[in-house]
Amino acid sequence: MDLIIRDGLLVTMSDKYGVIPHGAVCIEGNEIKAIGKSDEITRQFSAEEVIDAGGMGVLPGLINTHSHLYQSFLRGRADEIPLVEWCEKVLYPFCRMALEEALKGEEELAYFSSLLSCVEALKSGTTTIVAMDSIIQGPTVIQALLDSGIRGIYAFQMADGWIREDIILPTKWLLKRAENLLLSYKECRGGRIDFMMGPSAPFNCSKELLNGCKELAEEHGTGIQIHVAETRYEIEFMKKNFGMSSLEYLDSLKLLENDPFVAVHCVWLDKRELELLLRKGGGVSHNPESNMKLASGVAPIPEMLRRGIPVGLGTDGPASNDNMDMFEEMRTAALLHKVSTSDPSSISASDVLKMATNLGAKVLGIDDKVGSIEPGKRADIILVDLMKPHIQPLSDIFKTLVYCAKGSDVNTVIVNGNVVVRDGELLTLDEEDLLRRVTRIFEEKLSRLAEFREPRNPVKESDLRSLLI
């Protein structure tokens, strides 16, 4: 065997194996081979490396079901404004800047903003992340995922309407770009990297684009992730322009039939729509901190869970959160739904931890690979230091992990059988060098952001030909 983790408090997130005190995990290659009591595992197996997990919780790596990696350079830049205004003042100028950089063949901004998010996520215990990032950056985002060591699902974010005219890209080009990326990186699939179609939202994607995404997803066996019912503005826009809700519109185009179909946010779904989502088998990505910061509303998560709709947790982008810490997201989710329902029993710590692990994996259609610690699954595991003043004395491990633990308590991170964080230190990259580069790029590029506040000339299709490769 390659690695044994021994003497930890093993929180498997598996109905079969439960919680194992003084537990051990045996890893060969990228796969979990055996789990059980430490004395039994160490008697049966030997390994090249043994990690002593005494005083630590050993649990599946956390799964961030929705993020925007490139937004790390926008953290801390906006407050006290709702989503639509936030897009106009913060997001769209940055998107235009990134678009112009891509057209010039410059990759620094996209690469290092994405890499910074991956590093933050890894060090705080996330082993799988969905990167819903602009398709314009394509290979740059993929390279950041590969270099960081994280397990990543790149959801090609696309929009061809409603947004600022100078960042709209031609529909046919968007779909061709997606197809080319899927074909160019097909050998990555099945390893640490996979893909989803990511039409941005029902109100900023044409019917042609949505249908094209559905066709590509079916042809290449990918999931679909899309923002749904995030704001009241969206609800009013859809009813005025389409005579139906966002989810009903997507269902009319048969997008909900895709497996998996991941609806992000779902703040304003009514009971009829919840029944539709359950009937069609869709899942939800819940992003409470972003919804709170943008005052978008509170998604009816306890009701979704009660009905049996799978719900995962996501951080959303660092521009609207403003971090990638899934431990903080768990605590926020638990507290938010208790106060919003005036019912302390509306959601449990166990429910929330499931959303960040095995239920999140189910939402993404990868629960056969990750989300729990059991033989046959990928070795995506984190060790959390429980010997901290804000954690001890230890009583219920689920409540402790959700309400007491922090991302900074993560000691060790293993992805696909490889140790990528040890004693809190990143092993895949030179973190100090990364931060120096990030600081330089931020100062050089973001000082010019004001130049992009006003719309520029729309992009011509001829300008985009070189990016189809």
C-alpha positions in Angstrom: 0.0 0.0 0.0 1.1 3.6 -0.6 -0.4 5.3 2.5 -2.1 4.6 5.8 -3.8 7.2 7.9 -4.0 5.9 11.4 -5.4 6.7 14.9 -7.8 9.5 13.7 -11.5 10.1 14.5 -12.8 8.8 11.2 -16.0 10.5 10.0 -16.8 8.5 6.9 -20.0 10.2 5.8 -21.1 6.7 4.9 -24.3 5.1 6.3 -22.5 1.8 6.3 -19.3 2.8 8.2 -20.4 5.8 10.3 -17.9 7.3 12.7 -14.9 5.2 13.7 -12.9 6.3 16.7 -9.1 5.4 16.4 -9.8 4.7 12.8 -7.5 4.1 9.9 -7.7 4.5 6.1 -5.6 2.4 3.7 -4.8 4.0 0.3 -3.3 2.4 -2.8 -2.8 4.7 -5.8 -5.7 7.0 -6.0 -8.2 4.6 -4.3 -9.3 3.9 -0.8 -8.6 0.1 -0.3 -9.7 -0.4 3.3 -11.0 1.4 6.4 -11.5 0.3 10.0 -10.0 0.3 13.5 -6.3 1.3 13.4 -5.1 -1.8 15.1 -6.9 -4.0 12.6 -5.8 -2.0 9.5 -2.2 -1.8 10.6 -2.1 -5.5 11.4 -3.4 -6.4 7.9 -1.5 -3.8 5.9 1.8 -2.0 5.6 2.5 1.1 3.6 5.3 3.3 2.3 4.0 6.2 4.3 2.0 6.3 7.5 0.3 9.5 8.7 -0.4 9.7 12.4 -3.8 11.4 12.7 -4.0 11.3 16.5 -6.1 14.3 17.7 -7.5 14.8 14.3 -10.8 14.3 12.5 -10.4 12.4 9.3 -13.2 13.1 6.8 -14.0 13.2 3.1 -12.6 16.3 1.3 -15.2 19.0 1.1 -17.1 19.6 -2.2 -17.7 23.2 -3.4 -20.5 22.8 -5.9 -20.3 26.3 -7.3 -17.7 29.0 -7.6 -16.1 31.5 -9.9 -12.4 31.1 -9.6 -11.4 34.2 -11.5 -13.1 36.5 -9.1 -10.4 36.3 -6.4 -9.0 39.6 -7.6 -12.3 41.3 -6.9 -12.7 40.3 -3.2 -13.3 43.2 -0.9 -14.2 45.6 -3.7 -18.0 46.0 -3.3 -20.6 46.1 -0.6 -24.1 47.5 0.0 -25.2 46.9 -3.6 -27.6 44.2 -5.0 -26.6 41.7 -7.7 -27.6 43.7 -10.9 -25.8 46.8 -9.7 -22.8 44.7 -8.5 -22.6 43.2 -12.0 -22.6 46.6 -13.7 -20.1 48.3 -11.3 -17.7 45.5 -10.4 -18.1 42.3 -12.5 -18.5 43.6 -16.1 -15.6 46.0 -16.1 -13.3 43.1 -14.9 -14.8 40.7 -17.5 -14.1 43.2 -20.3 -10.5 43.6 -19.1 -10.1 39.8 -19.0 -11.6 39.5 -22.5 -9.2 42.0 -23.9 -6.3 40.2 -22.3 -7.5 36.9 -23.8 -7.7 38.4 -27.2 -4.1 39.6 -26.9 -3.0 36.1 -25.8 -2.1 37.3 -22.3 -2.9 34.7 -19.5 -1.5 36.2 -16.3 -4.8 37.7 -15.0 -7.0 34.7 -15.7 -4.4 32.1 -14.6 -3.2 33.6 -11.3 -6.7 34.8 -10.2 -7.9 31.2 -10.8 -4.9 29.6 -9.2 -5.2 31.8 -6.1 -8.8 30.6 -5.6 -7.8 27.0 -6.0 -5.0 27.4 -3.4 -7.4 29.0 -0.9 -9.9 26.3 -1.4 -7.4 23.5 -1.0 -5.8 24.9 2.2 -9.3 25.2 3.8 -10.3 21.6 3.1 -11.9 21.6 -0.3 -10.8 18.8 -2.6 -13.5 19.1 -5.3 -14.6 22.4 -6.8 -16.9 23.5 -9.6 -15.3 26.4 -11.5 -18.1 28.2 -13.4 -15.7 30.5 -15.3 -15.9 32.3 -18.6 -15.3 30.0 -21.6 -13.1 32.7 -23.0 -10.3 31.7 -20.6 -10.6 28.0 -21.4 -7.2 26.4 -21.2 -6.0 28.9 -18.7 -8.6 27.8 -16.1 -7.9 24.2 -16.8 -4.2 24.7 -16.3 -4.8 26.4 -13.0 -6.9 23.5 -11.8 -4.2 21.0 -12.9 -1.3 22.9 -11.4 -3.0 23.4 -8.0 -3.7 19.7 -7.4 -7.4 20.1 -6.7 -10.1 18.0 -8.3 -12.0 20.4 -10.6 -15.1 20.5 -12.7 -14.9 23.4 -15.2 -18.4 24.6 -16.1 -18.1 26.6 -19.3 -19.9 29.9 -18.4 -21.6 31.4 -21.4 -24.1 34.2 -22.0 -25.2 35.9 -25.2 -27.8 38.4 -24.0 -28.8 40.9 -21.3 -25.2 41.5 -20.1 -23.2 44.5 -21.2 -22.9 44.5 -25.0 -19.1 44.7 -25.1 -18.7 41.4 -23.3 -21.4 39.4 -25.3 -19.9 36.8 -27.5 -21.5 35.2 -30.6 -23.7 32.2 -29.8 -22.2 29.9 -32.4 -18.7 30.8 -31.3 -19.5 30.0 -27.7 -20.9 26.6 -28.6 -18.0 25.8 -30.9 -15.5 26.9 -28.3 -17.2 24.5 -25.8 -17.1 21.6 -28.2 -13.4 22.2 -29.0 -12.5 22.3 -25.4 -14.3 19.1 -24.7 -12.6 17.4 -27.6 -9.1 18.8 -26.8 -9.2 17.8 -23.1 -11.1 14.5 -23.3 -8.1 12.6 -22.0 -8.4 14.7 -18.7 -11.9 13.3 -18.0 -11.9 10.5 -15.6 -8.9 11.9 -13.8 -8.9 15.0 -11.6 -10.6 17.3 -14.2 -14.0 17.1 -15.8 -16.4 19.5 -17.5 -20.0 20.8 -17.4 -21.9 23.1 -19.6 -22.5 26.4 -17.8 -25.1 28.6 -19.4 -25.1 31.6 -17.1 -28.8 32.1 -16.4 -32.2 31.7 -18.2 -32.5 35.4 -18.7 -29.1 36.1 -20.3 -28.9 33.1 -22.6 -30.8 32.8 -25.9 -32.9 29.7 -26.6 -30.3 28.8 -29.2 -27.6 28.9 -26.6 -29.5 26.9 -24.1 -30.5 24.3 -26.7 -26.9 24.1 -27.9 -25.7 23.5 -24.3 -28.2 20.7 -23.9 -27.1 19.1 -27.1 -23.4 19.2 -26.2 -24.1 17.9 -22.7 -26.0 14.9 -24.2 -23.3 14.3 -26.9 -20.4 14.4 -24.5 -22.0 13.1 -21.3 -21.5 16.2 -19.2 -23.7 17.9 -16.6 -25.3 21.3 -16.9 -25.0 24.0 -14.2 -26.9 27.2 -14.4 -27.9 30.1 -12.0 -31.7 29.8 -11.3 -34.1 32.1 -9.4 -31.3 34.0 -7.7 -33.1 37.4 -7.4 -36.6 38.9 -7.5 -35.4 40.8 -10.6 -34.9 37.5 -12.4 -38.4 36.3 -11.4 -40.0 39.4 -12.7 -38.0 39.5 -15.9 -38.8 35.9 -16.7 -42.6 36.3 -16.1 -42.7 39.5 -18.1 -40.7 38.2 -21.1 -41.6 34.5 -21.1 -44.8 34.2 -19.1 -43.2 31.6 -16.8 -40.6 31.1 -14.1 -36.9 30.4 -14.8 -37.2 26.7 -13.9 -40.4 26.3 -15.9 -38.7 27.9 -18.9 -35.7 25.6 -18.6 -38.0 22.6 -18.3 -39.9 23.7 -21.4 -36.5 23.4 -23.2 -35.9 20.0 -21.5 -32.7 21.1 -19.8 -33.9 19.5 -16.5 -33.7 16.1 -18.2 -29.9 16.3 -18.3 -28.1 14.2 -15.6 -26.8 15.9 -13.6 -28.7 19.2 -13.8 -27.5 21.6 -11.1 -29.6 24.7 -10.3 -27.5 27.3 -8.5 -29.1 29.5 -5.8 -32.8 28.7 -6.2 -33.7 31.5 -3.7 -37.1 32.2 -5.2 -38.5 28.8 -6.1 -42.1 28.2 -5.0 -43.6 24.9 -3.9 -44.7 24.1 -7.4 -41.2 24.5 -8.7 -39.7 22.4 -5.9 -42.0 19.6 -6.9 -40.9 20.1 -10.5 -37.2 19.9 -9.6 -37.8 16.8 -7.5 -39.8 15.1 -10.2 -37.1 15.8 -12.8 -34.3 14.7 -10.6 -32.3 18.0 -10.5 -30.0 19.1 -7.7 -29.3 22.5 -6.1 -26.2 24.3 -5.2 -26.8 26.5 -2.1 -24.6 29.6 -1.7 -25.7 31.2 1.5 -23.0 33.8 2.1 -23.2 35.2 -1.4 -27.0 35.3 -1.2 -26.7 37.2 2.1 -24.1 39.7 1.0 -26.0 40.6 -2.2 -29.3 40.6 -0.2 -30.7 38.2 -2.8 -32.8 36.3 -0.2 -32.9 33.0 1.6 -33.3 29.8 -0.4 -35.9 27.3 1.1 -33.2 24.7 1.8 -34.9 22.9 4.8 -38.0 22.4 2.6 -35.9 21.1 -0.2 -34.1 18.6 2.1 -37.5 17.5 3.5 -38.8 16.8 0.0 -35.7 14.8 -0.9 -34.1 17.2 -3.3 -30.3 16.8 -3.2 -28.6 20.0 -2.1 -24.9 20.8 -2.1 -23.0 23.8 -0.7 -21.0 26.4 -2.7 -19.1 29.5 -1.9 -20.0 31.3 -5.2 -17.2 33.7 -6.3 -14.8 35.5 -4.0 -16.2 38.8 -5.3 -19.5 38.2 -3.6 -18.6 36.0 -0.6 -15.6 37.1 -0.2 -13.7 33.8 0.4 -13.6 30.1 -0.5 -13.8 28.6 3.0 -16.3 25.8 3.0 -16.2 25.5 6.8 -17.4 29.1 7.1 -20.1 28.3 4.5 -21.3 25.3 6.5 -21.6 27.3 9.7 -23.4 30.2 7.9 -25.8 27.8 6.3 -26.7 26.2 9.6 -27.3 29.5 11.4 -29.1 31.2 8.5 -31.8 28.6 8.2 -32.4 28.4 11.9 -33.0 32.1 12.2 -34.9 32.5 8.9 -37.4 29.8 9.9 -37.4 30.7 13.6 -37.0 26.9 14.1 -33.7 25.6 15.6 -34.6 22.1 14.3 -35.1 23.2 10.7 -31.6 22.0 9.8 -29.0 19.9 11.6 -25.3 19.9 11.7 -25.4 16.5 10.1 -27.5 17.8 7.3 -25.1 20.6 6.6 -22.0 18.4 6.7 -23.7 16.1 4.2 -24.3 19.0 1.9 -20.6 19.7 1.9 -19.7 16.1 1.3 -21.7 13.1 0.1 -24.9 15.1 -0.8 -22.8 17.6 -2.8 -21.2 14.7 -4.6 -24.7 13.4 -5.5 -25.7 16.8 -6.8 -22.7 16.8 -9.2 -23.3 13.1 -10.2 -19.9 12.0 -8.8 -21.1 10.3 -5.6 -19.8 7.0 -6.9 -16.3 8.5 -6.7 -16.1 11.0 -3.9 -18.1 12.4 -1.0 -17.5 9.7 1.6 -14.6 7.5 2.9 -15.2 3.9 1.9 -13.4 1.3 -0.1 -13.4 1.7 -3.8 -13.8 5.5 -3.8 -11.1 8.0 -4.7 -8.8 9.0 -1.9 -9.9 12.6 -1.4 -9.5 13.0 2.4 -8.8 15.9 4.8 -7.4 15.8 8.4 -8.7 18.5 10.7 -6.8 19.4 13.9 -9.2 19.0 16.8 -6.8 19.9 19.5 -7.6 23.6 19.4 -9.1 25.9 22.1 -12.1 26.7 20.0 -12.8 23.0 19.4 -12.1 21.2 22.8 -13.7 19.7 24.7 -15.1 17.5 22.0 -18.6 16.2 22.2 -20.6 15.7 19.0 -18.2 15.6 16.1 -20.8 16.8 13.5 -21.7 19.8 15.6 -18.1 20.5 16.3 -17.1 20.4 12.6 -20.0 22.7 11.5 -20.1 25.2 14.4 -16.5 25.2 15.8 -14.0 24.2 13.2 -12.4 26.6 10.7 -10.7 26.3 7.4 -7.4 27.1 9.1 -7.8 24.0 11.2 -7.2 21.8 8.2 -3.8 20.1 8.6 -3.6 17.7 5.7 -5.3 17.5 2.4 -5.2 14.4 0.1 -6.5 14.5 -3.5 -6.7 11.5 -5.7 -4.2 9.7 -3.3 -1.7 12.5 -3.4 -0.8 14.6 -0.3 -1.2 18.2 -1.5 -1.2 20.0 1.9 0.8 18.8 4.8 0.9 20.5 8.2 -1.0 23.3 6.7 1.6 23.9 4.0 0.8 23.6 0.3 3.1 21.1 -1.5 2.1 21.6 -5.1 3.2 25.2 -5.5 5.5 27.8 -4.0 2.9 29.7 -2.1 5.1 32.7 -1.3 6.0 33.1 -4.9 2.4 32.9 -5.9 1.4 35.6 -3.5 4.2 37.9 -4.7 3.0 37.4 -8.3 -0.6 38.0 -7.4 0.3 41.2 -5.6 2.3 42.5 -8.6 -0.4 41.5 -11.1 -3.2 43.0 -9.0 -1.3 46.3 -8.7 -0.6 46.4 -12.4 -3.9 45.3 -13.8 -6.6 46.3 -11.3 -5.3 49.9 -11.1 -6.7 50.2 -14.6 -10.1 48.7 -13.9 -11.8 52.2 -14.0 -10.9 52.4 -17.6 -13.3 49.6 -18.4 -16.3 51.0 -16.5 -17.8 52.4 -19.7 -18.8 49.9 -22.4 -16.3 49.6 -25.3 -16.8 48.4 -28.9 -18.4 45.0 -29.2 -16.1 42.1 -30.0 -16.1 40.9 -33.7 -16.3 37.3 -34.5 -13.1 37.7 -36.6 -11.3 38.7 -33.4 -12.2 35.4 -31.8 -11.0 32.9 -34.4 -7.6 32.3 -32.8 -9.4 31.3 -29.5 -11.3 28.4 -31.1 -8.3 26.1 -30.8 
